[in-house]
Structure formats: C-alpha cells, structure tokens
C-alpha cells in the first residue's frame, strides 16, 4: 500500500521525504544546495510587478477576513439590544469561530491540490452573502446565521497566509507574515472603537455600517484577486494526476470525519457554556465529535491510501510540528479571551460605555500588532532569535501579563492605566507568538503541504478560542450567579433597601439597565451607587478567575515551547510557487550572478 508521500516523491523525482525524523527539511527547489551559505538567489526569488500586485490582493483578502469579526466582537450585546433581546447573543461570535475552524483545514488542504485562486474568490463571494444577510437582519438568529456564513468565507480568505509565503524565498517568510500582521492594524487596533462609534453615534441600526464596509471590501477583494492573483492552476500536491483524477481519489471519508468531528466538538463546547455539562444537549455533540476525530486520526494514520491530512506533517516531527500546535492552541485561548472578554471587563469592572470600550482596547490592539510585526522581522535573524527562542519569549511575556491582569481593581488612580499597560503586554506576547508559529510551521513543512499546515494552525487556534470562550464564560457566569446577589444585598440592605426587591435590582444591574434599576421602588442615589460598586467588585473577582486560568494555560505553553526544535536552517532562497502571469524570468548564470530576461 503506497502512501501519498511516496507517490509525490515518485512523481516529482526528488527525495522530498528527507528530514522527517527531526532533520532540517530541504525542498525540491533547493535540492542541489544543502547549505544556505552556498546558495545563490534562486529563480523567481526577486519581487516583480506581478508578485507585488498578487501580494496586494492577498493582503486585502486577509484584511477582509478579519474586518467583520474584529468590529462586532465588542458590540454583540448592543446588537442584541436592537434585534433581541436574547440570552444567546454570544453565538454571534461563537458561530463564526466554529465555522472558521471547519473551513481552515478544508480550504487549506484542497487548495494544496486544486490551486488557491478560486478558493480566495469563493471566500469573497461567501463574505458578500454574509454581509448582505446581516444588513437585512431583523432578529438576532439572522445575525448568528450571517456569522456562520462569514466564518466559512473567512476560512477560505485566510489562505492568504500560505499564498503570500509561497511567492517569496523561505528566508523572507517572517517579513511577509510581519507585513500581513501589520496590515490588519485598522481592525485589530481600532475595530472595537469603530464598533462603539457605530452604535453610539449612528442610531440603533448603526451596527449595520460594519456590514456595508464588509460588503464593499469583499467586492474589491474579488476584483483585485481576479485580475492580479494568478498562481499555478493546480497545487503542488496534485502531482502527475489530473484534477478530475485527484477529485475522484480525494479522501472523502477523512474530509467528512474531520469536518463533522470539528463541528460537533465545537458546538458541544459552546453549548457547555450555556447548559449543564451532564445534559444530553451538551454531551451528545461533544462525545460524537470526539469519537469522529479519533476515528479521523486512525483512518488517516492507518487506513487511508491517500490521506487528506498529510502524514509527513506529523511523522517523526513531534518537536517541529506537533508541539507548535500545542503552543498555538494556548495562543488561541489568549487571543480570543483578549478580543471577547476585555470588552466585557471594561463594561463590568469600569462600567465603560461602547466608546470607552474602544478607547481602552487601543493599547491591546497596538500591542498585538507590534508583537506580531517584530516577531516576523526578527525571527531567525540572530542566534538569540532562533525560531524556538521566539516561541519561548512570546509565551513567557503572555504568562507574566495574564497573571498581572489578575491584579486589576475597579477603583484607584491608576487602575485603568495599569490595565491598559498590562493589556498591551498581554497582546504583545500573543501577537509575537502567533506570527512566530506561522513562520515555524511554514518552514517545517514541504512546499506542497504549506496550505494545509498553515491553516491547520489557524483551525487549532480557533478551537483554542472556542474552548477559552466556554471556560472563561463559565467562570464569569458562575461568579456572578454565586456572589452578585450576596454582595449587592450586603451593600444595600443595611441602607434600608428591602430584601424582597433584591432580585430585580441584581438582574437590572447585570443587564446594564441602570435606568430601570433607578426606577425600582425604594431606590435612592446612595443605594444605587452602593449596589453598582458591589457589582463592580463581583465583576472584578470574576475576571481575576479568568486571567489566573489564562495565565495557567499560558504557563503550559512555555513548557511546550521549551521542547520545540529550531527550524531556522530552513530559511533558504527556495521559492515554492511562480505566478503564471509573471513574464519576467530570473536566470542564474554559472558564476552565481542573477540576471533578468524579458
């Protein structure tokens, strides 16, 4: 029984399997040059007009995949106040996280076989549909449906992470990821503020502005991709097969087990945050999802003749791939907790309005952008910035910052400034780790697997985010349920507020209905102030639990990072893919110099 790896080697006529047992991987394009020092500029290594235009289209694709989620993440409650109210509005975020997790490995693996261009284009079309559904939404379930669709489109558009890297030499992949990370700065830094401004200054339907922007970006991205991005019509994993043959031989059983298993697992985890973990509605999808993923692993590893999940990604590569995924899972928990729960912290602990949420989120956004950019520019450039060292630095920074966030208090002269400073540090560590991981994974895999490997990383990060949302939401809800009533009662009953009226007071304050609370019988300004401060203290304790848990997970990632192996030796002049419309060819002469030919 032959494996996909063996058939690829036979079709390419090169020993692409070298290095699977923890050895440096040298791709077929640089087979004749084993040392980076000995290599000259490889063919197609220089940037041409066609490459610049293609990269511009791909950068916009990556931006578009982030735009909607970055802006609505901090205003989901405001959206629900207009279209609801409901008790399940957090699914606006969870739904897109789940579908992105499913779409990433699927689009990455298929584009390695059938080419990337049409996957990016289809992602734009799906994004347009999602935006139109949201613009027309009349209720919260419709917005959730829009998020489901948007996640599928974003998963395809994030192929840009792999597509940009394969157009340039391996040694510049860090710079490429740094620029990609910097390009999403408008959304990562100002997304929460833009969302807050939409719902504050543009009426009850102001949030729809976000989806008009998303629709326009997807249209522009489609046009630019159509005219500027022309990679090979087939992926490197196609080998000597036709697309029809590859489609017929595709590991459909593996595709089904992977995607249905991921979907059910994430749905089960999300439901666990709303229902009892022992209830059938939570256990059924959770157990079936886990069983399917175990079945997927066994099928791909032992049975499948041409497995969908490349075996060479995992075989003998515990320190140069598997541990990267472990670190990535925890990085995802940090990334999603920062995006979702920082806004809740500002509203609960400091009683911030949507604009203040956006303003207090700016340092964290800048921290993530700065960390990602610096990591991409520095990784592999010095003995102190070897790939494994960069992972260690990022996870240590993240752990220290999260433990420090557990010191935040609702009052004090420097409470907010302290929180913003530590928030910057936390997101700096997250951004640094995330970009370092992308570079590590792309250097550790073969050219034909770069799409699958890169987007598996994204899927694992999204799964980590889903777990984080559930775990941290459970901690917050549990603290509010067990302590809010007691704290508020202890604060207001001695002031003469009736015990029997506590329940509506607690409910109004938790739902941020200050006007409704002020109109309750027996309410005075003094009583309301005492009740609000008691709730702030409860929120503070809840978030202390969240960040202690986050820091504990981050500490585990430090251990994993310490065990990873450096892959800096793979930062060569190899270029994986040449654009079809790139008419300028580079020719390497015998003396090693590079000249241009028309």
Secondary structure, 3 states (H helix, E strand, C coil): CCCHHHHHHHHHCCCCCCCCCCCCCCCHHHCCCCCHHHCCCCCCCCCCHHHHHHHHHHHHHHHHHHHHHHHHCCCHHHHHHHHCCCCCCCHHHHHHHHHHHHHHHHHHHHHHHHCCHHHHHHHHHHHHHHHHHHHCCCCHHHHHHHHHHHHHHHHHHCCHHHHHHCCCCHHHHHHHHHHHHHHCHHHHHHHHHHHHHHHHHCCCCCCHHHHHHHHHHHHHHHHHHHHHCCCCCCCHHHCCCCHHHHHHHCCHHHHHHHHHHHHHHHHHHHHHCCCCCCCHHHHHHHHHHHHHHHHHHHHHHHHCCCCCCCHHHCCCCHHHHHHHHHHHHHHHHHHHHHHHHHHHHHHHHCCCCHHHHHHHHHHHHHHHHHHHHHHHHHCCCCHHHCHHHHHHHHHHHHHHHHHHHCCCCCCCCCHHHHHHHHHHHHHHHHHHHHHHHHHHHHHHCCHHHHHHHHHHHHHHHHHHHHHHHHHHHHHHHHHHHHHHHHHHHHHHHHHCCCHHHHHHHHHHHHCCCHHHHHCCCCCCHHHHHHHHHHHHHHHHHHHHHHHHHHHHHHHHHHHHHHHCCCCHHHCCCCCCCCCCCCCCEEEECCCCCEEEEC
